[in-house]
């Protein structure tokens, strides 16, 4: 009797945490090898405002449509220097590793902006494929919490 009282809630918890029962509204979207490319300012279709607070992006989920060119206007409202970097999982991991190895260097990659406290900058990005794209602050100790997802929906 006691075993069944403990096992039933455990089984229910496992079932609802699996893909079979999980609520995944973007299950059709997958991580892409291509995340797009720097966009042309004259072709911006929309402006998306982001705020960086220490160790968090607000918002951290963004929806765009394949073929859009987005101007991300990012404001650092935190007390520390932050970055925003759009890239593939491989690019993001490499950026985090490079920041750990060379924390005092300024890194220049497409899809990267560096912001001091109080600073606001823009990165323009063209999304060529449907799927999901990530963005992070790759600075040491920041990337675990300062991350977000861009859902690129098919036209």
Secondary structure, DSSP 8 states (H G I E B T S, - for coil): -HHHHHHHHHHHHHHHHSTTTS--TTTT--B-S---EE--GGG--EEEEEEEETTEEES-EEEEETT-EEEEEEEE-SSS-EEEEEE-HHHHHHHHHHHHHSTTS----TTEEEE-TT-EEEEEEE--SSEEEEEE--STTTTTTSEEEEEEE--
